[in-house]
Every structure is written in C-alpha cells, then in structure tokens.
Amino acid sequence: MIVGLAACSILAATVGARADAAQDCRTGIPDARVGGCSRLLAEARTARQRAIALDGRCWAHIDRTAFAEAVRDCDAAIRADDRYPYAFHNRGVAYAGLQNPSAAIVDFNRALTMRPNFFNTFLNRAKAYVALGNTQAAMRDYEEVLRLKPENEEARSALALLRGGALMPSPVNAANSLCGTPGCT
C-alpha cells in the first residue's frame, strides 16, 4: 500500500508538472526546464511569449554548461523580441562560458540600455572586464552593483581585491561562469 501511495504521489507530481509548462520552464533540474520551456514555446502566442520561452531554455542550457546551445536559443529569443533584455543578459553569460568576454560585454551593454538598474548584468560585465584585464571598467561596474545592492558581498570582495591590486582568478570557464556558478542569476 505504501508503495502504491508513493507511486500515485509521483504520478500526480509528474502530471501536475506537465500541466504547467511555465512553471517547469522556471524551476527544477535543467533538463526538465528545457522540456518545460519547449512546451511553453509550443504554446506561445506572441513574440514576447516566444522570447520568454526561448530565453528560459537558454538559461537552462547555461545551467547545463551547454553554452553553444544557450547562444542559439538566446539568438532565437532576440529574433523573436529584440526588446527583451534578459535574452541579451543570458546570451552574454553564455558567451562568457564560451570564453568570449568581448562578445559578452556587447550583450551586457545592450541589456543595460533596456534595463539600466539590472545589478546582475553589472556584476557579470565587471567579471568580463576582469577577464579582459580592464580593471578600471570592472571597478566602475562593481561600484555600480554596490550602489544598487549595498549588501552584495561578491561585488564588495571583488572591488576590495581590485583596489588592493590582488589578481582575481579568471571567472570565465565552463565550471565557473561569469556569475560564479553556471545558472546563477
């Protein structure tokens, strides 16, 4: 009986998850999110809905460290709605994962023109600047993060290291994305 109840609970949870593609697209393990976002994409009626679904799938690919796939989905999200700032931000993170901080900065700049107070974009752009050796630009971005989020310990620590002249390890690789870990926001 307990086994039967457990199986029913699992089945109910699975059916419930399948019933809400938007929820599946936002939460859970990356592979499940890819599936949820794909279902959401099939249900999309507007360009913005397509962009949201594709961007969600892009972010799930970033979490999987599948950066080339992430770029493809973010490209498609941008084609669907080039006024959706999150697709530019996430494509920037994917470019960073592909060891291309220059391309990442271009996308972070574009995201910031649309959403100028997005502290995560400043944080990620600062890390890309560090990867390129542009400590002055990185320090400006870390300062902006602290203006927007004074409690942000990551920006505070990085800024202290840069001001002290200590070298920061390169944050751009598949195991350590610009935001610290793949899939962070």
Summary of the structure (lengths in Angstrom):
residues: 185
radius of gyration: 18.5
end to end distance: 42.5
largest distance: 65.2
contacts: 624
relative contact order: 0.09
helix: 73%
strand: 1%
